[in-house]
Amino acid sequence: SLSHDQLCDEQAFNALLSSSYAGDRGESQQVAAGLEDHPDLLSLADQVPEAEDLMDQEDDAPIVRLINALLSEAIRVSASDIHIEAFEKKLSVRLRVDGQLREIVQPRRELAPLLVSRIKVMAKLDIAEKRIPQDGRISLRLAGREVDVRVSTLPSSHGERVVMRLLDKQAGRLNMTHLGLMAEDYERLKYLVHRPHGIILVTGPTGSGKTTTLYAALSDLNDQTRNILTAEDPIEYQLEGIGQTQVNTKVDMTFARALKAMLRQDPDVVMVGEIRDLETAEIAVQASLTGHLVLSTLHTNTAIGAVTRLKDMGIEPFLLSSSLIGVIAQRLVRTLCPHCVSWREADDFEQQLFQHLSNEPHLKLPEPQGCEHCSYLGFSGRSAIYEIVPIDEHIRRMIHGNSAEYELEAYARRHAGSIREDGLKKVLAGKTTLEEVLRVTNQSEE
C-alpha cells in the first residue's frame, strides 16, 4: 500500500486514477477496491482542479475516455441530463434531449461500478459510501466551453444509478428577445419587468423553463443602473453584473434568510428562485411594498393558480392585491426543425380547434419529417408557450374581494388569452406541432 507522503501531489493522484481504471481485468478492479478503502482519498479529491479541459487530457484509460465521450456527445446534442442505470444484465446510458430520454450506448455491465466510482471522484463524493444518495457537482471545460455538471447518485437494487444534469454556462447569456414570445406577449412582459416595484411570478411544472425566463428578464434589466440580486438553489448560470447567492439549507441559508439579507444590500431588483413557504412569501410581499421589484417562481399549473397558492400559504388578500403585478404560466414544446418541416391538411377535429384563430377553410398544419440537421428526429430544440396575465385594477379588486379562482380565471382568459391559445398560434406559425401543444396543456387551459 502507498504511504501518506506518496499521496500528496495531484500528478501522482491522477496517474494512480488512470492506472486504477485501465481496464476491466481483475487486477484493475482490486486496485480500485483498494482505493475505495483508503482514508486519504477524500482529502486528495479536493486537490483536483475546479475546471480542466477534458479534451486536452492525454489519458487513454477506457473509463476516462468513456466518460469524456459521454459528456462530449451530451454537449453536442444539447442534452440536459445523462442517465447511467445498472440493471441485472445490462448497463444503460440515456440522454435527455428536448425533454425526451433516448438510449445512446449500452456499455458492458461489469463497467458499472468503475463508471460510477470515477464520476463520484470527479464530483468529490464519498466513493466508499454506496448505501445513501449523494449530490455533488463538477466544473469543467469541454472543447473550450465551460460546463457545470450536477451529479446525483441513488442506490438501487443493482448498484448505484447516476444522473448528471448539464448546465452550459454560455446558455445563460440570453435576453427576452430569445424567448420566442409573440409580439403582444413580448410587450406585456417588457411592461411588467420595467415596473418600479411589485411581484412578478412565473409558474409551471419542474423543467418548464421558468428559470430561463427569469434570467432573460434580469438580463433585460441589467443595464448597470440597477442593483440586481438573486437567491438561487442552485445557481444555474453565472450572470455578469448580477449578485447571485446560493441557498444552502445545511447551514440554514434558506430562501427567506437570503432574501432578508439581500434587502439590506440596497437592491432595486430581487430574484428569489422559488417561494416555498409562508416566511419567504411574506418577505417577498413586504419587499415589493417597500419599493423593490421581486421576481420568483411557483409550482402551479396555471397563472391564476399562483394567486390561490399564495392565499393558501397564508398571505392576506389585501396584501396580495397590492403587491402582485403580473403572473406568467409557461410550458416547453419541442421546436420543429426548419430544414425539414412539412405541411399537411387538417382534419375536421383540428379545423374546429383552430376556428377562433383562422378562417382558412383548408387549414394546413406542420408536422415533423427528419433530416441530417436534426438527427432524423424532426425536432430541433425547445421553446416556451406562455400565458401572461398582468394584474390590472379589476383583477386587483377581485383578489381583494376574495373572488373564487374560476372567476379570476374567466376574467384572465377574456383579457390575456390562454397558454393553449399561444401554443396554437405557434402551430400556425410552423414553430411546433399540434400534438406537442396538446401534450403539455390541459383541456381546461383553452
Beta strands, then each sheet from edge to edge (+ up, - down):
strand 1: 81-86
strand 2: 91-97
strand 3: 100-105
strand 4: 134-142
strand 5: 145-154
strand 6: 161-168
strand 7: 198-203
strand 8: 228-232
strand 9: 243-246
strand 10: 269-272
strand 11: 293-298
strand 12: 324-336
strand 13: 342-345
strand 14: 364-367
strand 15: 379-390
sheet 1: 3+ 2- 1+ 6- 5+ 4-
sheet 2: 9+ 8+ 10+ 11+ 7+ 12+ 15-
sheet 3: 13+ 14-
end
